[in-house]
Amino acid sequence: MKVQKFDPASVERAWKAFRNSIGIAAIQTPRQYEQTVAFMNQLLDLVGQNERHPLAGLLDLVGELVAAYESRMHPVVDPARHTKKLKAFVARLPKVEHARVGRYKRQGRA
């Protein structure tokens, strides 16, 4: 894809107008997050499933802003990262005799 040249002054004016009229920018605070989610929900109501709607691209961008903030604030834990720690923890647990384990199992079945 070829990158187009642009006029920085023109882009700055457009960005300021966009940001001032909609209030959308990178999300830094919980309040900004709430405002952006509310705006995104309004866009969802308007755009719906219509990928050809004139505001579908804006909905995509706003969704990306929300997702980026959520991933920073609530990162998903990768269980594979903790496998070694879990195995080491289990290895340090006291050993239980098989006879005792079997007895507990039998009591639970009755």
Backbone hydrogen bonds, N-H to C=O, Kabsch-Sander energy under -0.5 kcal/mol:
donor,donor_aa,acceptor,acceptor_aa,energy
11,V,7,D,-2.5
12,E,8,P,-2.7
13,R,9,A,-2.0
14,A,10,S,-2.3
15,W,11,V,-3.0
16,K,12,E,-2.6
17,A,13,R,-2.3
18,F,14,A,-2.6
19,R,15,W,-3.2
20,N,16,K,-2.6
21,S,17,A,-2.2
22,I,18,F,-2.4
23,G,18,F,-0.6
23,G,19,R,-2.0
28,Q,26,A,-0.5
33,Y,29,T,-2.2
34,E,30,P,-2.5
35,Q,31,R,-2.3
36,T,32,Q,-2.5
37,V,33,Y,-2.7
38,A,34,E,-2.2
39,F,35,Q,-2.2
40,M,36,T,-2.7
41,N,37,V,-2.5
42,Q,38,A,-1.7
43,L,39,F,-2.3
44,L,40,M,-2.6
45,D,41,N,-2.2
46,L,42,Q,-1.9
47,V,43,L,-3.7
48,G,44,L,-2.2
50,N,47,V,-1.7
51,E,49,Q,-1.2
53,H,50,N,-1.6
56,A,53,H,-2.1
59,L,55,L,-2.2
60,D,56,A,-2.1
61,L,57,G,-2.2
62,V,58,L,-2.7
63,G,59,L,-2.5
64,E,60,D,-2.0
65,L,61,L,-2.0
66,V,62,V,-2.3
67,A,63,G,-2.6
68,A,64,E,-2.5
69,Y,65,L,-2.1
70,E,66,V,-2.6
71,S,67,A,-2.4
72,R,68,A,-1.6
73,M,69,Y,-2.5
74,H,70,E,-2.9
81,R,78,D,-1.3
82,H,78,D,-0.6
82,H,79,P,-1.1
83,T,80,A,-0.8
86,L,82,H,-2.4
87,K,83,T,-2.6
88,A,84,K,-2.4
89,F,85,K,-2.3
90,V,86,L,-2.6
91,A,87,K,-2.3
92,R,88,A,-1.2
93,L,89,F,-0.6
93,L,90,V,-1.1
101,V,97,E,-1.9
102,G,98,H,-2.8
103,R,99,A,-2.1
104,Y,100,R,-2.0
105,K,101,V,-2.1
106,R,102,G,-2.6
107,Q,103,R,-2.1
108,G,104,Y,-1.6
109,R,105,K,-1.1
110,A,106,R,-1.1
